[in-house]
Amino acid sequence: MAAWRIFIHSVQMIFNNLPQVVRIVLVPMGIGIATLVLFAVLGVSMDGTDTEGATGGQIAGMILLALVLIGLALWVIVAWHRFILLAEYPQGWVPMLRTDRMLSYIGHSLWLGLVMMGLMLPLFLVVGVVGGVVPLIVTIVSVVVIVAANVVFFRLSTMLPAAAIGKPLALKEAWTATEGSSATILILVLILGVAQFALQLLLGLLLLTPVIGAVLMVLGTVVSGLVNISILTTLYGYYIEKRAL
C-alpha cells in the first residue's frame, strides 16, 4: 500500500537521521523556548486568553512573538527539506539560514492557503445553508469536506518542498504531477489522523508526570511536526523526483 509506505518512509527518515535531526532542530528549538520564557516574563504569551483586555503593547508583543516562532519553524522546515532532498548536511550545531528560501516558502504557503480557502469557503457556505434545513447531516458533510480539502492540500503541497530547494512549482504542475494519487493520499490522511490522535493522547498522559512529562511533551511535539514535514518531503521525492520509497 503506497500510503502506508509513504507514512513509514517519512517516519524512518527521522529516526534514521537522528544526528542530523538534532543538529537541525536543537538551536532553533532552544531559541524558541528562550523566547517564550522571555516574553512570558514580560507578560506576553500565545495562550490566546484575555486578548480583549490586552494593551496595545501586549498585542504588539504577541504579534512579534508569533513572527519569531514562525521564523524559527521555517528555519527548521527549510533546513530539513534541503537536507533530505539535496543532501545539504548541517555544518556544526547551527543549521544554515536560507532566508531567500524561507521567504519563498512563506509566499508559496500563503498562496496555497488562499487557494484552499477559496475552495473551502463556498463548500462551507453550502453546508451552512443545508444545515439550516437538515441539521443531522451537517457533521457528516463537514467531515467529508475537511477530508477532501486535506487530499487537495497534500496533492498541491509538493509546492512547498520545491520552494525550499529553489525549484518552485506552479499549482498546475503540482496538481498534474500528483494525478491519480487521490486515493493514496486519502488513505495517507486517515493514517496520519489516527497517528496524530494516538500521539496526542500519549502526550496528554505524559503531562501527568511533572518535569519529565513536560520535556517529553516538547520532544513529542517536535517529532510530530517533523513527521508532517517529512511527509511533504516524501511526497515531493516520490511524485516529483520519482524516487523509490
Buried (B, 14 or more C-beta within 10 A) or exposed (E): EBBEBBBBBBBEBBEEBEEBBEBBBBBBBEBBEEBBEEBEEEEBBEEEEEEEEBEEEBEEBBEEBEEBBEBBBBBBBBBBBBBBBEEBBBEEEBBBBBEEBBEBBBEBBEBBEEBBEEBBEEBBEEBEEEBEEEEEEBEEBBEEBEBBBBBBBBBBBBBBBBBBBEEBBEEEBBBEBBEEBBEBBBBBBEBBEEBEEEBEEEBEEBEEEEEEBEEBBEBBBBBBBBBBBBBBBBBBBBBBEEEEE
